[in-house]
Amino acid sequence: MDLLIIGGTSFVGRHIVQKAIEKGHNVTLFNRGKSNPGLFPELPRITGDRRKDAQKLAGRMWDAAIDTNAYSPADLLPVMEHLQTGHFTFISTISVYDDFKQGPASESSSVFQQEIKGDKVTGETYGPLKAMCERLVKERMGEEALIIRPGIVVGPYDPTDRFTYWAKKLAEPGDILVPGSKERKVQWIDARDMAEFIVSQAERKAGGTFNLAADPIKMDKFVESVSNEECGKLHWVDDAFLEKQHIEPFNIPLWIPVSEDYPQGFFTVDNAKAKSAGLTARSAKESAEAVREWLAAEGMKTLKTGLDESLEKELIRQYK
């Protein structure tokens, strides 16, 4: 099929492009040419800013289009005005859900309804803006719209370093602080599994909304799966102590202290609908090994997230 991918050279988009190429589709990229501009030199490319240059999409009919990097209606509207396609995939987020008090959210759970003024993306506006985008996509594309709500996305080329922190940390010697209880559950989706699902659904012109996430597992099983033989000594530190030390949610990746709003100490979603539509998810171990291979090839970089090593050691000392 003739497939337009908006973005396509950063993390998730990069994996989607690679999967589409593997499956023999005719892929065209539309992006500014700023992120990894040397990637996929063999592919035709429409260079432009989605807000200023969407008119460059006019005059051609695409079998399907996949939008990997719209964060607000201001990103979407120019594209919607000019794009002609038989199928449209919008990558949203589970952050559209406004309530995790009742356990795993399903596709029918409540989402943010407020209208955000402006389009500045912050921790408070990210979910509501994505929810506004979803409504716009449904209004314009109807049954031809596929809306993807991924959980935390992991894998090679991840710019957020959330899962990468654990893949790296649990393969190093020394003392390792692990937050919360062993029983609390965590959940994620590998970008490669996400790409497989999205391209397969686009091939079938499937519509609807899907949570994309692997099955949740307990934190002790997660640690066991991600660790390798180089892993140091684990120190499980409870929520109350970390909060007393002013450690904020996600200061340690994949951790939220247990509260009324987050009774699981994280946020999880129901993935049954996606699994019934063909989603398969690789293990945390497989994802961690791929991430470590990527880090080794790139050179073990300093991560953007996680505790400073000296603070981690001090917290462990005080807790003990």
ZINOR-V92327 format. One record per backbone hydrogen bond with DSSP energy under -0.5 kcal/mol. CO is the residue of the C=O (numbers start at 1). NH is the residue of the N-H. If there is no record, write none. Layout:
# ZINOR-V92327
co=CO nh=NH
co=CO nh=NH
This chain:
# ZINOR-V92327
co=1 nh=3
co=1 nh=26
co=2 nh=63
co=2 nh=64
co=3 nh=28
co=4 nh=6
co=4 nh=66
co=5 nh=7
co=5 nh=30
co=6 nh=8
co=6 nh=68
co=10 nh=14
co=11 nh=15
co=12 nh=16
co=13 nh=17
co=14 nh=18
co=15 nh=19
co=16 nh=20
co=17 nh=21
co=18 nh=22
co=19 nh=23
co=20 nh=25
co=21 nh=24
co=25 nh=27
co=26 nh=3
co=27 nh=44
co=28 nh=5
co=29 nh=46
co=30 nh=7
co=31 nh=48
co=34 nh=36
co=36 nh=39
co=38 nh=41
co=40 nh=43
co=44 nh=29
co=45 nh=47
co=46 nh=31
co=46 nh=48
co=49 nh=53
co=53 nh=56
co=54 nh=57
co=55 nh=58
co=57 nh=60
co=60 nh=62
co=60 nh=84
co=62 nh=86
co=64 nh=4
co=65 nh=89
co=66 nh=6
co=66 nh=68
co=67 nh=91
co=69 nh=71
co=72 nh=75
co=72 nh=76
co=73 nh=77
co=74 nh=78
co=75 nh=79
co=76 nh=80
co=77 nh=81
co=78 nh=82
co=79 nh=82
co=79 nh=83
co=83 nh=85
co=84 nh=62
co=87 nh=65
co=88 nh=90
co=88 nh=146
co=89 nh=67
co=90 nh=92
co=90 nh=148
co=93 nh=96
co=94 nh=97
co=96 nh=112
co=100 nh=103
co=105 nh=270
co=106 nh=109
co=110 nh=98
co=114 nh=116
co=120 nh=122
co=122 nh=126
co=125 nh=129
co=126 nh=130
co=127 nh=131
co=128 nh=132
co=129 nh=133
co=130 nh=134
co=131 nh=135
co=132 nh=136
co=133 nh=137
co=134 nh=138
co=135 nh=139
co=136 nh=140
co=137 nh=141
co=137 nh=142
co=138 nh=142
co=141 nh=144
co=142 nh=145
co=144 nh=88
co=145 nh=147
co=145 nh=208
co=146 nh=90
co=146 nh=148
co=147 nh=149
co=147 nh=210
co=148 nh=92
co=148 nh=150
co=149 nh=212
co=150 nh=94
co=152 nh=189
co=154 nh=191
co=155 nh=158
co=161 nh=165
co=162 nh=166
co=163 nh=167
co=164 nh=168
co=165 nh=169
co=166 nh=170
co=168 nh=171
co=169 nh=172
co=170 nh=228
co=172 nh=232
co=174 nh=233
co=176 nh=178
co=176 nh=235
co=178 nh=237
co=182 nh=220
co=184 nh=219
co=186 nh=217
co=188 nh=214
co=189 nh=154
co=190 nh=193
co=190 nh=194
co=191 nh=195
co=192 nh=196
co=193 nh=197
co=194 nh=198
co=195 nh=199
co=196 nh=200
co=197 nh=201
co=198 nh=202
co=199 nh=203
co=200 nh=204
co=201 nh=206
co=202 nh=205
co=208 nh=147
co=210 nh=149
co=211 nh=213
co=212 nh=151
co=217 nh=186
co=218 nh=222
co=219 nh=223
co=220 nh=224
co=221 nh=225
co=222 nh=226
co=223 nh=227
co=228 nh=231
co=233 nh=176
co=235 nh=178
co=235 nh=237
co=237 nh=180
co=238 nh=242
co=239 nh=243
co=240 nh=244
co=241 nh=245
co=242 nh=247
co=243 nh=246
co=246 nh=248
co=248 nh=251
co=248 nh=252
co=251 nh=253
co=252 nh=255
co=255 nh=250
co=262 nh=259
co=262 nh=265
co=265 nh=256
co=266 nh=264
co=268 nh=105
co=269 nh=271
co=271 nh=275
co=272 nh=276
co=273 nh=277
co=274 nh=279
co=275 nh=278
co=283 nh=287
co=284 nh=288
co=285 nh=289
co=286 nh=290
co=287 nh=291
co=288 nh=292
co=289 nh=293
co=290 nh=294
co=291 nh=295
co=292 nh=296
co=293 nh=297
co=294 nh=298
co=295 nh=299
co=299 nh=301
co=308 nh=312
co=309 nh=313
co=310 nh=314
co=311 nh=315
co=312 nh=316
co=313 nh=317
co=314 nh=318
co=315 nh=319
co=316 nh=320
